[in-house]
Amino acid sequence: MSSWVSHLPTDVTYSGVTGLGLNKVELENNPVLTRRTVHDLNQDPTLPYDTDEFDGAVVSVSVQYLTRPIEVFAEVGRVLKPGAPFAITFSNRMFPTKAVRIWQLFGDEQRANLVALYFELSKAFAKARAFDLSPAPFQSDPVYAVVAEALDPAASDETAIT
């Protein structure tokens, strides 16, 4: 769920960064991306990538717009290598006309719990952990992250969040 900004650390060298988004022009203007895919996850939650293709995934400030989040999370689990992290970051800002209703009704802690529930219900991830990454009070918008690692579907002893 990328646009013209990737929100990735600039002091890290990546072997490749794939962006998936709705807007071809925004994806083309993102200098971090080495591969771009125009795709609407609300129309089709199936990711156009191979199983175990990626070393990690990030959704920055847009999970609140997913209408089929559990299906999308399951797909992310499919395309991640076992043990690879999936990080969801969000703030308290949103486009109310685009955000799903439950997101609008919840506060920040409830939103983190909701994202953890998406991980659990997808059955593709280990236990999710939530983090408050907000800068010192009143310096910026709050920032939160919920992170979990992809399960190995071949391993029978691993379980999703219970």
C-alpha positions as CSV (number, residue, x, y, z in Angstrom):
1,M,0.0,0.0,0.0
2,S,2.5,2.5,-1.3
3,S,2.4,6.0,-2.7
4,W,5.1,8.6,-3.5
5,V,6.6,8.1,0.0
6,S,7.8,4.8,1.4
7,H,8.5,5.8,5.1
8,L,11.5,3.5,5.1
9,P,14.8,4.4,6.9
10,T,17.1,6.2,4.5
11,D,20.3,4.8,6.1
12,V,19.5,1.2,5.1
13,T,20.5,-0.3,1.8
14,Y,17.8,-2.5,0.3
15,S,18.3,-5.2,-2.3
16,G,14.9,-4.2,-3.7
17,V,11.7,-2.5,-2.6
18,T,8.4,-3.4,-4.2
19,G,5.5,-0.9,-3.9
20,L,1.9,-1.8,-4.4
21,G,-0.6,1.0,-4.7
22,L,-3.6,2.6,-6.4
23,N,-1.9,5.4,-8.2
24,K,0.6,4.8,-10.9
25,V,1.9,8.3,-11.0
26,E,2.6,8.3,-7.2
27,L,4.3,4.9,-7.4
28,E,6.5,6.2,-10.3
29,N,7.5,9.3,-8.1
30,N,8.7,7.1,-5.2
31,P,12.5,7.0,-5.6
32,V,12.9,4.1,-3.1
33,L,10.9,1.6,-5.2
34,T,12.6,-0.8,-7.5
35,R,9.4,-2.5,-8.6
36,R,5.9,-1.0,-8.8
37,T,2.5,-2.7,-8.9
38,V,-0.8,-0.9,-9.5
39,H,-3.4,-2.9,-7.7
40,D,-6.6,-2.2,-5.6
41,L,-6.6,-4.5,-2.6
42,N,-10.2,-3.6,-1.8
43,Q,-11.3,-4.9,-5.2
44,D,-9.0,-7.9,-5.2
45,P,-7.1,-8.9,-2.0
46,T,-5.0,-11.4,-3.8
47,L,-1.4,-10.2,-4.1
48,P,0.2,-10.7,-7.5
49,Y,3.4,-12.1,-6.1
50,D,4.9,-15.5,-5.5
51,T,4.7,-17.5,-2.2
52,D,7.7,-16.8,0.1
53,E,8.9,-14.0,-2.2
54,F,9.5,-11.2,0.4
55,D,11.8,-10.7,3.4
56,G,9.4,-8.2,5.0
57,A,6.3,-6.1,4.5
58,V,5.1,-2.7,5.7
59,V,1.7,-0.9,5.5
60,S,2.2,2.7,6.5
61,V,-0.7,4.8,7.6
62,S,-3.3,3.0,5.4
63,V,-4.6,-0.1,7.1
64,Q,-7.7,1.9,8.0
65,Y,-8.8,1.9,4.4
66,L,-8.8,-1.9,3.9
67,T,-12.3,-3.3,3.5
68,R,-11.1,-6.9,3.5
69,P,-8.1,-6.8,5.9
70,I,-8.1,-10.4,7.0
71,E,-7.9,-11.6,3.4
72,V,-5.1,-9.1,2.7
73,F,-3.2,-10.1,5.9
74,A,-3.5,-13.8,4.9
75,E,-2.1,-12.9,1.4
76,V,0.8,-11.0,3.0
77,G,1.5,-14.0,5.1
78,R,1.6,-16.1,1.9
79,V,4.1,-13.9,0.1
80,L,6.4,-13.5,3.1
81,K,9.1,-15.9,3.9
82,P,8.5,-17.8,7.2
83,G,9.7,-15.6,10.1
84,A,9.6,-12.4,8.0
85,P,8.1,-9.4,9.8
86,F,4.9,-7.6,8.7
87,A,4.7,-4.1,10.3
88,I,1.5,-2.0,10.3
89,T,2.0,1.6,11.3
90,F,-0.7,4.2,11.8
91,S,-1.5,7.5,13.4
92,N,-4.7,9.1,14.6
93,R,-5.1,10.8,11.2
94,M,-7.3,9.5,8.4
95,F,-9.6,10.5,5.6
96,P,-12.9,9.9,7.3
97,T,-14.7,9.4,3.9
98,K,-12.3,6.5,3.1
99,A,-11.6,4.9,6.5
100,V,-13.7,1.9,7.5
101,R,-16.3,2.7,10.2
102,I,-14.9,0.6,13.0
103,W,-11.6,2.5,12.6
104,Q,-13.4,5.8,13.0
105,L,-15.1,4.7,16.1
106,F,-12.0,3.4,17.9
107,G,-9.3,5.1,19.8
108,D,-5.6,4.4,19.4
109,E,-5.3,1.5,21.7
110,Q,-8.5,-0.1,20.3
111,R,-7.0,0.3,16.8
112,A,-3.8,-1.5,17.8
113,N,-6.0,-4.3,19.2
114,L,-8.0,-4.4,15.9
115,V,-4.8,-4.7,13.9
116,A,-3.6,-7.5,16.2
117,L,-7.0,-9.2,15.6
118,Y,-6.4,-8.9,11.8
119,F,-3.1,-10.8,12.3
120,E,-4.8,-13.4,14.5
121,L,-7.8,-14.0,12.2
122,S,-5.6,-14.3,9.1
123,K,-4.0,-17.4,10.7
124,A,-0.7,-16.5,8.9
125,F,1.2,-14.8,11.7
126,A,2.7,-15.4,15.2
127,K,1.6,-13.3,18.1
128,A,1.4,-9.6,17.2
129,R,3.1,-6.9,19.3
130,A,2.1,-3.3,19.5
131,F,4.4,-0.3,20.0
132,D,3.9,3.4,20.7
133,L,6.5,5.1,18.5
134,S,5.2,8.6,19.2
135,P,7.7,11.4,19.5
136,A,7.8,13.4,22.7
137,P,4.4,14.9,23.4
138,F,3.2,17.7,21.2
139,Q,6.1,17.4,18.7
140,S,4.2,15.5,16.1
141,D,1.2,13.2,15.4
142,P,1.3,10.0,17.5
143,V,2.7,6.9,15.7
144,Y,1.9,3.3,16.5
145,A,3.1,0.0,15.1
146,V,1.7,-3.5,15.3
147,V,4.2,-6.2,14.1
148,A,4.1,-9.9,13.7
149,E,6.2,-12.5,11.9
150,A,4.9,-14.8,9.2
151,L,4.3,-18.4,10.2
152,D,5.7,-21.4,8.3
153,P,2.6,-23.1,7.0
154,A,4.6,-26.4,6.8
155,A,5.4,-26.3,10.5
156,S,2.6,-27.9,12.5
157,D,3.8,-26.7,15.9
158,E,3.3,-23.0,15.2
159,T,0.1,-21.3,16.0
160,A,-1.3,-17.9,15.4
161,I,-2.4,-15.6,18.2
162,T,-4.7,-17.3,20.7
